[in-house]
């Protein structure tokens, strides 16, 4: 039997009593403001929580229909992208790159 929670899973083998745990992939962004605060150089990290995930991969419909950010048209996309845009602006400001926004 196993129990899944936000960032991991725990399971027990009832025959042996062995307990196992594993960490799940996190889709939460790392809370850093400057690139030098990232854990490792040369590795891409998520620094903002995504606002959507792909709804399905195996259907032959148009790609825009698979994403909740695009299947509602431009007004829905614009509303959903406000939070990531604000986070991007804050990251650029932290690096002194506000003139490009």
FIRONU-47740 format. One record per residue (C-alpha): residue number from 1; residue in one letter; x, y, z. Coordinates in steps of 0.05 Angstrom, whole numbers. Layout:
<rec num="NUM" residu="A" x="X" y="Y" z="Z"/>
...
END
This chain:
<rec num="1" residu="X" x="0" y="0" z="0"/>
<rec num="2" residu="X" x="24" y="70" z="-14"/>
<rec num="3" residu="X" x="6" y="141" z="3"/>
<rec num="4" residu="X" x="21" y="199" z="-43"/>
<rec num="5" residu="X" x="26" y="271" z="-18"/>
<rec num="6" residu="X" x="49" y="337" z="-48"/>
<rec num="7" residu="X" x="123" y="324" z="-58"/>
<rec num="8" residu="X" x="130" y="250" z="-46"/>
<rec num="9" residu="X" x="104" y="181" z="-34"/>
<rec num="10" residu="X" x="110" y="130" z="22"/>
<rec num="11" residu="X" x="95" y="56" z="16"/>
<rec num="12" residu="X" x="98" y="-5" z="61"/>
<rec num="13" residu="X" x="110" y="-78" z="45"/>
<rec num="14" residu="X" x="62" y="-114" z="92"/>
<rec num="15" residu="X" x="100" y="-180" z="84"/>
<rec num="16" residu="X" x="168" y="-154" z="106"/>
<rec num="17" residu="X" x="151" y="-90" z="142"/>
<rec num="18" residu="X" x="197" y="-51" z="95"/>
<rec num="19" residu="X" x="181" y="23" z="89"/>
<rec num="20" residu="X" x="202" y="61" z="27"/>
<rec num="21" residu="X" x="196" y="134" z="9"/>
<rec num="22" residu="X" x="210" y="174" z="-54"/>
<rec num="23" residu="X" x="208" y="245" z="-74"/>
<rec num="24" residu="X" x="162" y="267" z="-130"/>
<rec num="25" residu="X" x="180" y="317" z="-183"/>
<rec num="26" residu="X" x="161" y="386" z="-159"/>
<rec num="27" residu="X" x="128" y="436" z="-206"/>
<rec num="28" residu="X" x="136" y="491" z="-155"/>
<rec num="29" residu="X" x="188" y="542" z="-173"/>
<rec num="30" residu="X" x="251" y="556" z="-133"/>
<rec num="31" residu="X" x="243" y="621" z="-96"/>
<rec num="32" residu="X" x="305" y="659" z="-118"/>
<rec num="33" residu="X" x="312" y="729" z="-145"/>
<rec num="34" residu="X" x="383" y="727" z="-175"/>
<rec num="35" residu="X" x="417" y="675" z="-219"/>
<rec num="36" residu="X" x="476" y="668" z="-171"/>
<rec num="37" residu="X" x="428" y="642" z="-118"/>
<rec num="38" residu="X" x="412" y="579" z="-159"/>
<rec num="39" residu="X" x="440" y="514" z="-131"/>
<rec num="40" residu="X" x="483" y="494" z="-191"/>
<rec num="41" residu="X" x="513" y="530" z="-251"/>
<rec num="42" residu="X" x="493" y="508" z="-321"/>
<rec num="43" residu="X" x="427" y="476" z="-300"/>
<rec num="44" residu="X" x="358" y="504" z="-317"/>
<rec num="45" residu="X" x="313" y="512" z="-256"/>
<rec num="46" residu="X" x="240" y="529" z="-251"/>
<rec num="47" residu="X" x="237" y="595" z="-215"/>
<rec num="48" residu="X" x="162" y="607" z="-224"/>
<rec num="49" residu="X" x="104" y="560" z="-214"/>
<rec num="50" residu="X" x="73" y="541" z="-281"/>
<rec num="51" residu="X" x="0" y="562" z="-291"/>
<rec num="52" residu="X" x="-19" y="502" z="-334"/>
<rec num="53" residu="X" x="1" y="432" z="-355"/>
<rec num="54" residu="X" x="-14" y="395" z="-419"/>
<rec num="55" residu="X" x="-84" y="365" z="-417"/>
<rec num="56" residu="X" x="-68" y="306" z="-462"/>
<rec num="57" residu="X" x="-11" y="285" z="-508"/>
<rec num="58" residu="X" x="-38" y="229" z="-552"/>
<rec num="59" residu="X" x="-96" y="264" z="-586"/>
<rec num="60" residu="X" x="-89" y="289" z="-656"/>
<rec num="61" residu="X" x="-124" y="356" z="-644"/>
<rec num="62" residu="X" x="-91" y="422" z="-656"/>
<rec num="63" residu="X" x="-35" y="436" z="-606"/>
<rec num="64" residu="X" x="-70" y="497" z="-578"/>
<rec num="65" residu="X" x="-129" y="454" z="-555"/>
<rec num="66" residu="X" x="-84" y="413" z="-509"/>
<rec num="67" residu="X" x="-64" y="471" z="-463"/>
<rec num="68" residu="X" x="-112" y="506" z="-416"/>
<rec num="69" residu="X" x="-74" y="571" z="-428"/>
<rec num="70" residu="X" x="-89" y="571" z="-502"/>
<rec num="71" residu="X" x="-155" y="534" z="-511"/>
<rec num="72" residu="X" x="-194" y="594" z="-485"/>
<rec num="73" residu="X" x="-168" y="645" z="-535"/>
<rec num="74" residu="X" x="-125" y="706" z="-525"/>
<rec num="75" residu="X" x="-165" y="737" z="-467"/>
<rec num="76" residu="X" x="-157" y="673" z="-425"/>
<rec num="77" residu="X" x="-83" y="667" z="-443"/>
<rec num="78" residu="X" x="-72" y="739" z="-423"/>
<rec num="79" residu="X" x="-106" y="730" z="-356"/>
<rec num="80" residu="X" x="-68" y="666" z="-341"/>
<rec num="81" residu="X" x="-1" y="695" z="-361"/>
<rec num="82" residu="X" x="-6" y="756" z="-315"/>
<rec num="83" residu="X" x="26" y="721" z="-255"/>
<rec num="84" residu="X" x="85" y="693" z="-296"/>
<rec num="85" residu="X" x="95" y="761" z="-329"/>
<rec num="86" residu="X" x="97" y="795" z="-261"/>
<rec num="87" residu="X" x="149" y="744" z="-237"/>
<rec num="88" residu="X" x="191" y="754" z="-299"/>
<rec num="89" residu="X" x="189" y="829" z="-289"/>
<rec num="90" residu="X" x="212" y="820" z="-216"/>
<rec num="91" residu="X" x="270" y="775" z="-238"/>
<rec num="92" residu="X" x="292" y="824" z="-292"/>
<rec num="93" residu="X" x="288" y="882" z="-243"/>
<rec num="94" residu="X" x="331" y="843" z="-194"/>
<rec num="95" residu="X" x="384" y="838" z="-249"/>
<rec num="96" residu="X" x="377" y="911" z="-270"/>
<rec num="97" residu="X" x="346" y="895" z="-337"/>
<rec num="98" residu="X" x="282" y="935" z="-331"/>
<rec num="99" residu="X" x="295" y="976" z="-394"/>
<rec num="100" residu="X" x="278" y="915" z="-437"/>
<rec num="101" residu="X" x="208" y="904" z="-409"/>
END
